[in-house]
Amino acid sequence: MRQAGRYLPEFRETRAAQDFFSTCRSPEACCELTLQALGMEVTMVPGKGPSFPEPLREEQDLERLRDPEVVASELGYVFQAITLTRQRLAGRVPLIGFAGAPWTLMTYMVEGGGSSTMAQAKRWLYQRPQASHQLLRILTDALVPYLVGQVVAGAQVSPERERNRLGFGL
């Protein structure tokens, strides 16, 4: 995380609010920093979690997203942290990586934050099937190298978590 602060002003702002270890221990802060890499502004609302002041509303909003290859090249700090952590664990316990799954990320990006109904994201999905496919492809193209990178760096398992699967009765 330390190295990302060199080039992302949003990262520096997020990190200024709390010390390094508090940031590392906060899933919400880690989520915020990761999503910033995609080019969307993310803020943390106490008691609410990640919030997107400018959620995706129209198909052309997808143009704001950064190229997944560029995003992957800027997340080296995550992989360095995994490698260092794995070394220090010295085999005592397994190291588990993590990533939110494409649909979960899409719901946050379209809803503007967490949602129990995901109504706007579902509407987006059904009213804009091609844009939905494009967004899910962008997210998948960003997540695959991210998950592979975690394993290469030393994570012994790196699951994705589809938090919002319940929105479809799964």
Contact map, one row per residue, 1 for C-alpha under 8 A:
11111000000000000000000000000000000000000000000000000000000000000000000000001100100000000000000000000000000000000000000000000000000000000000000000000000000000000000000000
11111100000000000000000000000000000000000000000000000000000000000000000000001000000000000000000000000000000000000000000000000000000000000000000000000000000000000000000000
11111100000000000000000000000000000000000000000000000000000000000000000000001000000000000000000000000000000000000000000000000000000000000000000000000000000000000000000000
11111111001000000000000000000000000000000000000000000000000000000000000001101000000000000000000000000000000000000000000000000000000000000000000000000000000000000000000000
11111111101100000000000000000000000000000000000000000000000000000000000000000000000000000000000000000000000000000000000000000000000000000000000000000000000000000000000000
01111111100100000000000000000000000000000000000000000000000000000000000000000000000000000000000000000000000000000000000000000000000000000000000000000000000000000000000000
00011111100000000000000000000000000000000000000000000000000000000000000000000000000000000000000000000000000000000000000000000000000000000000000000000000000000000000000000
00011111111100000000000000000000000000000000000000000000000000000000000000000000000000000000000000000000000000000000000000000000000000000000000000000000000000000000000000
00001111111110000000000000000000000000000000000000000000000000000000000000000000000000000000000000000000000000000000000000000000000000000000000000000000000000000000000000
00000001111111000000000000000000000100001000000000000000000000000000000000000000000000000000000000000000000000000000000000000000000000000000000000000000000000000000000000
00011001111111100000000000000000100100000000000000000000000000000000000000000000000000000000000000000000000000000000000000000000000000000000000000000000000000000000000000
00001101111111110000000000000000000000000000000000000000000000000000000000000000000000000000000000000000000000000000000000000000000000000000000000000000000000000000000000
00000000111111111000000000000000000000000000000000000000000000000000000000000000000000000000000000000000000000000000000000000000000000000000000000000000000000000000000000
00000000011111111100000000001000100000000000000000000000000000000000000000000000000000000000000000000000000000000000000000000000000000000000000000000000000000000000000000
00000000001111111111001000000000000000000000000000000000000000000000000000000000000000000000000000000000000000000000000000000000000000000000000000000000000000000000000000
00000000000111111110000000000000000000000000000000000000000000000000000000000000000000000000000000000000000000000000000000000000000000000000000000000000000000000000000000
00000000000011111110000000000000000000000000000000000000000000000000000000000000000000000000000000000000000000000000000000000000000000000000000000000000000000000000000000
00000000000001111111011000000000000000000000000000000000000000000000000000000000000000000000000000000000000000000000000000000000000000000000000000000000000000000000000000
00000000000000111111111000000000000000000000000000000000000000000000000000000000000000000000000000000000000000000000000000000000000000000000000000000000000000000000000000
00000000000000100111111100000000000000000000000000000000000000000000000000000000000000000000000000000000000000000000000000000000000000000000000000000000000000000000000000
00000000000000000011111110000000000000000000000000000000000000000000000000000000000000000000000000000000000000000000000000000000000000000000000000000000000000000000000000
00000000000000000111111111000000000000000000000000000000000000000000000000000000000000000000000000000000000000000000000000000000000000000000000000000000000000000000000000
00000000000000100111111111001100000000000000000000000000000000000000000000000000000000000000000000000000000000000000000000000000000000000000000000000000000000000000000000
00000000000000000001111111101100000000000000000000000000000000000000000000000000000000000000000000000000000000000000000000000000000000000000000000000000000000000000000000
00000000000000000000111111100000000000000000000000000000000000000000000000000000000000000000000000000000000000000000000000000000000000000000000000000000000000000000000000
00000000000000000000011111111100000000000000000000000000000000000000000000000000000000000000000000000000000000000000000000000000000000000000000000000000000000000000000000
00000000000000000000000111111110000000000000000000000000000000000000000000000000000000000000000000000000000000000000000000000000000000000000000000000000000000000000000000
00000000000000000000000001111111000000000001000011000000000000000000000000000000000000000000000000000000000000000000000000000000000000000000000000000000000000000000000000
00000000000001000000001101111111100000000001000000000000000000000000000000000000000000000000000000000000000000000000000000000000000000000000000000000000000000000000000000
00000000000000000000001101111111110000000000000000000000000000000000000000000000000000000000000000000000000000000000000000000000000000000000000000000000000000000000000000
00000000000000000000000000111111111000000000000001000000000000000000000000000000000000000000000000000000000000000000000000000000000000000000000000000000000000000000000000
00000000000000000000000000011111111100000111000001000000000000000000000000000000000000000000000000000000000000000000000000000000000000000000000000000000000000000000000000
00000000001001000000000000001111111110000100000000000000000000000000000000000000000000000000000000000000000000000000000000000000000000000000000000000000000000000000000000
00000000000000000000000000000111111111000000000000000000000000000000000000000000000000000000000000000000000000000000000000000000000000000000000000000000000000000000000000
00000000000000000000000000000011111111111100000000000000000000000000000000000000000000000000000000000000000000000000000000000000000000000000000000000000000000000000000000
00000000011000000000000000000001111111111100000000000000000000000000000000000000000000000000000000000000000000000000000000000000000000000000000000000000000000000000000000
00000000000000000000000000000000111111110000000000000000000000000100001001100000000000000000000000000000000000000000000000000000000000000000000000000000000000000000000000
00000000000000000000000000000000011111110000000000000000000000001111001000000000000000000000000000000000000000000000000000000000000000000000000000000000000000000000000000
00000000000000000000000000000000001111111000000000000000000000011100000000000000000000000000000000000000000000000000000000000000000000000000000000000000000000000000000000
00000000000000000000000000000000001111111100000000010100000000011000000000000000000000000000000000000000000000000000000000000000000000000000000000000000000000000000000000
00000000010000000000000000000000001100111110000000011100000000000000000000000000000000000000000000000000000000000000000000000000000000000000000000000000000000000000000000
00000000000000000000000000000001101100011111000001111000000000000000000000000000000000000000000000000000000000000000000000000000000000000000000000000000000000000000000000
00000000000000000000000000000001000000001111100001111000000000000000000000000000000000000000000000000000000000000000000000000000000000000000000000000000000000000000000000
00000000000000000000000000011001000000000111110111100000000000000000000000000000000000000000000000000000000000000000000000000000000000000000000000000000000000000000000000
00000000000000000000000000000000000000000011111111100000000000000000000000000000000000000000000000000000000000000000000000000000000000000000000000000000000000000000000000
00000000000000000000000000000000000000000001111110000000000000000000000000000000000000000000000000000000000000000000000000000000000000000000000000000000000000000000000000
00000000000000000000000000000000000000000000111110000000000000000000000000000000000000000000000000000000000000000000000000000000000000000000000000000000000000000000000000
00000000000000000000000000000000000000000001111111100000000000000000000000000000000000000000000000000000000000000100000000000000000000000000000000000000000000000000000000
00000000000000000000000000010000000000000001111111100000000000000000000000000000000000000000000000000000000000001100000000000000000000000000000000000000000000000000000000
00000000000000000000000000010011000000000111100111110000000000000000000000000000000000000000000000000000000100001100000000000000000000000000000000000000000000000000000000
00000000000000000000000000000000000000000111100111111000000000000000000000000000000000000000000000000000000100011100000000000000000000000000000000000000000000000000000000
00000000000000000000000000000000000000011110000001111110000000000000000000000000000000000000000000000000000110011000000000000000000000000000000000000000000000000000000000
00000000000000000000000000000000000000001110000000111110000000000000000000000000000000000000000000000000000000010000000000000000000000000000000000000000000000000000000000
00000000000000000000000000000000000000011000000000011111000000000000000000000000000000000000000000000000000000010000000000000000000000000000000000000000000000000000000000
00000000000000000000000000000000000000000000000000011111100000000000000000000000000000000000000000000000000011110000000000000000000000000000000000000000000000000000000000
00000000000000000000000000000000000000000000000000000111111011000000000000000000000000000000000000000000000011110000000000000000000000000000000000000000000000000000000000
00000000000000000000000000000000000000000000000000000011111010000000000000000000000000000000000000000000000001000000000000000000000000000000000000000000000000000000000000
00000000000000000000000000000000000000000000000000000001111111000000000000000000000000000000000000000000000000000000000000000000000000000000000000000000000000000000000000
00000000000000000000000000000000000000000000000000000001111111000000000000000000000000000000000000000000000000000000000000000001001000000000000000000000000000000000000000
00000000000000000000000000000000000000000000000000000000011111110000000000000000000000000000000000000000000000000000000000000000000000000000000000000000000000000000000000
00000000000000000000000000000000000000000000000000000001111111111000000000000000000000000000000000000000000000000000000000000000000000000000000000000000000000000000000000
00000000000000000000000000000000000000000000000000000001011111111000000000000000000000000000000000000000000000000000000000000000001000100000000000000000000000000000000000
00000000000000000000000000000000000000000000000000000000000111111100000000000000000000000000000000000000000000000000000000000000000000000000000000000000000000000000000000
00000000000000000000000000000000000000110000000000000000000111111100000000000000000000000000000000000000000000000000000000000000000000000000000000000000000000000000000000
00000000000000000000000000000000000001110000000000000000000011111110000000000000000000000000000000000000000000000000000000000000000000000000000000000000000000000000000000
00000000000000000000000000000000000011100000000000000000000000111111011000000000000000000000000000000000000000000000000000000000000000000000000000000000000000000000000000
00000000000000000000000000000000000001000000000000000000000000001111111000000000000000000000000000000000000000000000000000000000000000000100000000000000000000000000000000
00000000000000000000000000000000000001000000000000000000000000000111111100000000000000000000000000000000000000000000000000000000000000000110110000000000000000000000000000
00000000000000000000000000000000000000000000000000000000000000000011111110000000000000000000000000000000000000000000000000000000000000000000110000000000000000000000000000
00000000000000000000000000000000000000000000000000000000000000000111111111000000000000000000000000000000000000000000000000000000000000000000000000000000000000000000000000
00000000000000000000000000000000000011000000000000000000000000000111111111100000000000000000000000000000000000000000000000000000000000000000010000000000000000000000000000
00000000000000000000000000000000000000000000000000000000000000000001111111110000000000000000000000000000000000000000000000000000000000000000010011000000000000000000000000
00000000000000000000000000000000000000000000000000000000000000000000111111110000000000000000000000000000000000000000000000000000000000000000000000000000000000000000000000
00010000000000000000000000000000000010000000000000000000000000000000011111111000000000000000000000000000000000000000000000000000000000000000000000000000000000000000000000
00010000000000000000000000000000000010000000000000000000000000000000001111111110000000000000000000000000000000000000000000000000000000000000000001000000000000000000000000
00000000000000000000000000000000000000000000000000000000000000000000000111111111000000000000000000000000000000000000000000000000000000000000000000000000000000000000000000
11110000000000000000000000000000000000000000000000000000000000000000000001111111100000000000000000000000000000000000000000000000000000000000000000000000000000000000000000
10000000000000000000000000000000000000000000000000000000000000000000000000111111110000000000000000000000000000000000000000000000000000000000000000000100000000000000000000
00000000000000000000000000000000000000000000000000000000000000000000000000111111111000000000000000000000000000000000000000000000000000000000000000001100100000000000000000
00000000000000000000000000000000000000000000000000000000000000000000000000011111111100000000000000000000000000000000000000000000000000000000000000000000100000000000000000
10000000000000000000000000000000000000000000000000000000000000000000000000001111111110000000000000000000000000000000000000000000000000000000000000000000000000000000000000
00000000000000000000000000000000000000000000000000000000000000000000000000000111111111000000000000000000000000000000000000000000000000000000000000000100111000000000000000
00000000000000000000000000000000000000000000000000000000000000000000000000000011111111100000000000000000000000000000000000000000000000000000000000000000111000000000000000
00000000000000000000000000000000000000000000000000000000000000000000000000000001111111110000000000000000000000000000000000000000000000000000000000000000000000000000000000
00000000000000000000000000000000000000000000000000000000000000000000000000000000111111111000001000000000000000000000000000000000000000000000000000000000000000000000000000
00000000000000000000000000000000000000000000000000000000000000000000000000000000011111111110001000000000000000000000000000000000000000000000000000000000011000000000000000
00000000000000000000000000000000000000000000000000000000000000000000000000000000001111111100000000000000000000000000000000000000000000000000000000000000000000000000000000
00000000000000000000000000000000000000000000000000000000000000000000000000000000000111111100000000000000000000000000000000000000000000000000000000000000000000000000000000
00000000000000000000000000000000000000000000000000000000000000000000000000000000000011111111100000000000000000000000000000000000000000000000000000000000000000000000000000
00000000000000000000000000000000000000000000000000000000000000000000000000000000000001111111100000000000000000000000000000000000000000000000000000000000000000000000000000
00000000000000000000000000000000000000000000000000000000000000000000000000000000000001001111110000000000000000000000000000000000000000000000000000000000000000000000000000
00000000000000000000000000000000000000000000000000000000000000000000000000000000000000001111110000000000000000000000000000000000000000000000000000000000000000000000000000
00000000000000000000000000000000000000000000000000000000000000000000000000000000000000001111111000000000000000000000000000000000000000000000000000000000000000000000000000
00000000000000000000000000000000000000000000000000000000000000000000000000000000000000000011111100000000000000000000000000000000000000000000000000000000001100000000000000
00000000000000000000000000000000000000000000000000000000000000000000000000000000000011000000111110000000000000000000000000000000000000000000000000000000011110000000000000
00000000000000000000000000000000000000000000000000000000000000000000000000000000000000000000011111000000000000000000000000000000000000000000000000000000001111100000000000
00000000000000000000000000000000000000000000000000000000000000000000000000000000000000000000001111100000000000000000000000000000000000000000000000100110001111100000000000
00000000000000000000000000000000000000000000000000000000000000000000000000000000000000000000000111110000000000000000000000000000000000000000000000100000000001111000000000
00000000000000000000000000000000000000000000000000000000000000000000000000000000000000000000000011111000000000000000000000000000000000000000001000100000000001111000000000
00000000000000000000000000000000000000000000000000000000000000000000000000000000000000000000000001111101100000000000000000000000000000000000000000000000000000011110000000
00000000000000000000000000000000000000000000000000000000000000000000000000000000000000000000000000111111100000000000000000000000000000000000001000000000000000011110000000
00000000000000000000000000000000000000000000000000000000000000000000000000000000000000000000000000011111110000000000000000000000000000010011001000000000000000000100000000
00000000000000000000000000000000000000000000000000000000000000000000000000000000000000000000000000001111111000000000000000000000000000010000000000000000000000000101100000
00000000000000000000000000000000000000000000000000000000000000000000000000000000000000000000000000011111111100000000000000000000000000000000000000000000000000000111100000
00000000000000000000000000000000000000000000000000000000000000000000000000000000000000000000000000011111111110000000000000000000000000000010000000000000000000000000000000
00000000000000000000000000000000000000000000000000000000000000000000000000000000000000000000000000000111111111000000000010000000000000110010000000000000000000000000000000
00000000000000000000000000000000000000000000000000000000000000000000000000000000000000000000000000000011111111111110010110000000000000000000000000000000000000000001000000
00000000000000000000000000000000000000000000000001110000000000000000000000000000000000000000000000000001111111111110000000000000000000000000000000000000000000000000000000
00000000000000000000000000000000000000000000000000010011000000000000000000000000000000000000000000000000111111111000000000000000000000000000000000000000000000000000000000
00000000000000000000000000000000000000000000000000000011100000000000000000000000000000000000000000000000011111111000000110010000000000000000000000000000000000000000000000
00000000000000000000000000000000000000000000000000000011000000000000000000000000000000000000000000000000001111111110011110000000000000000000000000000000000000000000000000
00000000000000000000000000000000000000000000000000111111000000000000000000000000000000000000000000000000001111111100000000000000000000000000000000000000000000000000000000
00000000000000000000000000000000000000000000000011110000000000000000000000000000000000000000000000000000001111111110000000000000000000000000000000000000000000000000000000
00000000000000000000000000000000000000000000000111100000000000000000000000000000000000000000000000000000001100111111000000000000000000000000000000000000000000000000000000
00000000000000000000000000000000000000000000000000000000000000000000000000000000000000000000000000000000001100101111110000000000000000000000000000000000000000000000000000
00000000000000000000000000000000000000000000000000000000000000000000000000000000000000000000000000000000000000000111110000000000000000000000000000000000000000000000001000
00000000000000000000000000000000000000000000000000000000000000000000000000000000000000000000000000000000000000000011111000000000000000000000000000000000000000000000001000
00000000000000000000000000000000000000000000000000000000000000000000000000000000000000000000000000000000001000100011111111000000000000000000000000000000000000000000001000
00000000000000000000000000000000000000000000000000000000000000000000000000000000000000000000000000000000000000100000111111100000000000000000000000000000000000000000000000
00000000000000000000000000000000000000000000000000000000000000000000000000000000000000000000000000000000001001100000011111110000000000000000000000000000000000000000000000
00000000000000000000000000000000000000000000000000000000000000000000000000000000000000000000000000000000011001100000011111111000000000000000000000000000000000000000000000
00000000000000000000000000000000000000000000000000000000000000000000000000000000000000000000000000000000000000000000011111111100000000000000000000000000000000000000000000
00000000000000000000000000000000000000000000000000000000000000000000000000000000000000000000000000000000000000000000001111111111000000000000000000000000000000000000000000
00000000000000000000000000000000000000000000000000000000000000000000000000000000000000000000000000000000000001000000000111111111100100000000000000000000000000000000000000
00000000000000000000000000000000000000000000000000000000000000000000000000000000000000000000000000000000000000000000000011111111101100000000000000000000000000000000000000
00000000000000000000000000000000000000000000000000000000000000000000000000000000000000000000000000000000000000000000000001111111100000000000000000000000000000000000000000
00000000000000000000000000000000000000000000000000000000000000000000000000000000000000000000000000000000000000000000000000111111100000000000000000000000000000000000000000
00000000000000000000000000000000000000000000000000000000001000000000000000000000000000000000000000000000000000000000000000111111111100000000000000000000000000000000000000
00000000000000000000000000000000000000000000000000000000000000000000000000000000000000000000000000000000000000000000000000011111111110000000000000000000000000000000000000
00000000000000000000000000000000000000000000000000000000000000000000000000000000000000000000000000000000000000000000000000000001111111000000000000000000000000000000000000
00000000000000000000000000000000000000000000000000000000001001000000000000000000000000000000000000000000000000000000000000001001111111100000000000000000000000000000000000
00000000000000000000000000000000000000000000000000000000000000000000000000000000000000000000000000000000000000000000000000011001111111110000000000000000000000000000000000
00000000000000000000000000000000000000000000000000000000000000000000000000000000000000000000000000000000000000000000000000000000111111111000000000000000000000000000000000
00000000000000000000000000000000000000000000000000000000000000000000000000000000000000000000000000000000000000000000000000000000011111111100000000000000000000000000000000
00000000000000000000000000000000000000000000000000000000000001000000000000000000000000000000000000000000010000000000000000000000001111111110000000000000000000000000000000
00000000000000000000000000000000000000000000000000000000000000000000000000000000000000000000000000000110010000000000000000000000000111111111000000000000000000000000000000
00000000000000000000000000000000000000000000000000000000000000000000000000000000000000000000000000000000000000000000000000000000000011111111100000000000000000000000000000
00000000000000000000000000000000000000000000000000000000000000000011000000000000000000000000000000000000000000000000000000000000000001111111110000000000000000000000000000
00000000000000000000000000000000000000000000000000000000000000000001000000000000000000000000000000000100110000000000000000000000000000111111111000000000000000000000000000
00000000000000000000000000000000000000000000000000000000000000000000000000000000000000000000000000000100000000000000000000000000000000011111111100000000000000000000000000
00000000000000000000000000000000000000000000000000000000000000000001100000000000000000000000000000000000000000000000000000000000000000001111111110000000000000000000000000
00000000000000000000000000000000000000000000000000000000000000000001101100000000000000000000000000000000000000000000000000000000000000000111111111000000000000000000000000
00000000000000000000000000000000000000000000000000000000000000000000000000000000000000000000000000101100000000000000000000000000000000000011111111100000000000000000000000
00000000000000000000000000000000000000000000000000000000000000000000000000000000000000000000000000000000000000000000000000000000000000000001111111110000000000000000000000
00000000000000000000000000000000000000000000000000000000000000000000000100000000000000000000000000000000000000000000000000000000000000000000111111111000000000000000000000
00000000000000000000000000000000000000000000000000000000000000000000000100100000000000000000000000000000000000000000000000000000000000000000011111111100000000000000000000
00000000000000000000000000000000000000000000000000000000000000000000000000000000000000000000000011100000000000000000000000000000000000000000001111111110000001110000000000
00000000000000000000000000000000000000000000000000000000000000000000000000000000000000000000000000000000000000000000000000000000000000000000000111111111000000000000000000
00000000000000000000000000000000000000000000000000000000000000000000000000000010000000000000000000000000000000000000000000000000000000000000000011111111100000000000000000
00000000000000000000000000000000000000000000000000000000000000000000000000000110010000000000000010000000000000000000000000000000000000000000000001111111111001000000000000
00000000000000000000000000000000000000000000000000000000000000000000000000000000000000000000000010000000000000000000000000000000000000000000000000111111111111000000000000
00000000000000000000000000000000000000000000000000000000000000000000000000000000000000000000000000000000000000000000000000000000000000000000000000011111111000000000000000
00000000000000000000000000000000000000000000000000000000000000000000000000000011011000000000000000000000000000000000000000000000000000000000000000001111111000000000000000
00000000000000000000000000000000000000000000000000000000000000000000000000000000011001000000001000000000000000000000000000000000000000000000000000000111111100000000000000
00000000000000000000000000000000000000000000000000000000000000000000000000000000011001000000011110000000000000000000000000000000000000000000000000000111111111000000000000
00000000000000000000000000000000000000000000000000000000000000000000000000000000000000000000011110000000000000000000000000000000000000000000000000000010011111000000000000
00000000000000000000000000000000000000000000000000000000000000000000000000000000000000000000001110000000000000000000000000000000000000000000000000000010001111100000000000
00000000000000000000000000000000000000000000000000000000000000000000000000000000000000000000000111100000000000000000000000000000000000000000000000100110001111110000000000
00000000000000000000000000000000000000000000000000000000000000000000000000000000000000000000000111100000000000000000000000000000000000000000000000100000000011111000000000
00000000000000000000000000000000000000000000000000000000000000000000000000000000000000000000000001111000000000000000000000000000000000000000000000100000000001111100000000
00000000000000000000000000000000000000000000000000000000000000000000000000000000000000000000000001111000000000000000000000000000000000000000000000000000000000111110000000
00000000000000000000000000000000000000000000000000000000000000000000000000000000000000000000000000011111000000000000000000000000000000000000000000000000000000011111100000
00000000000000000000000000000000000000000000000000000000000000000000000000000000000000000000000000011001000000000000000000000000000000000000000000000000000000001111110000
00000000000000000000000000000000000000000000000000000000000000000000000000000000000000000000000000000011001000000000000000000000000000000000000000000000000000000111111000
00000000000000000000000000000000000000000000000000000000000000000000000000000000000000000000000000000011000000000000000000000000000000000000000000000000000000000111111111
00000000000000000000000000000000000000000000000000000000000000000000000000000000000000000000000000000000000000000000000000000000000000000000000000000000000000000011111111
00000000000000000000000000000000000000000000000000000000000000000000000000000000000000000000000000000000000000000001110000000000000000000000000000000000000000000001111111
00000000000000000000000000000000000000000000000000000000000000000000000000000000000000000000000000000000000000000000000000000000000000000000000000000000000000000000111111
00000000000000000000000000000000000000000000000000000000000000000000000000000000000000000000000000000000000000000000000000000000000000000000000000000000000000000000111111
00000000000000000000000000000000000000000000000000000000000000000000000000000000000000000000000000000000000000000000000000000000000000000000000000000000000000000000111111
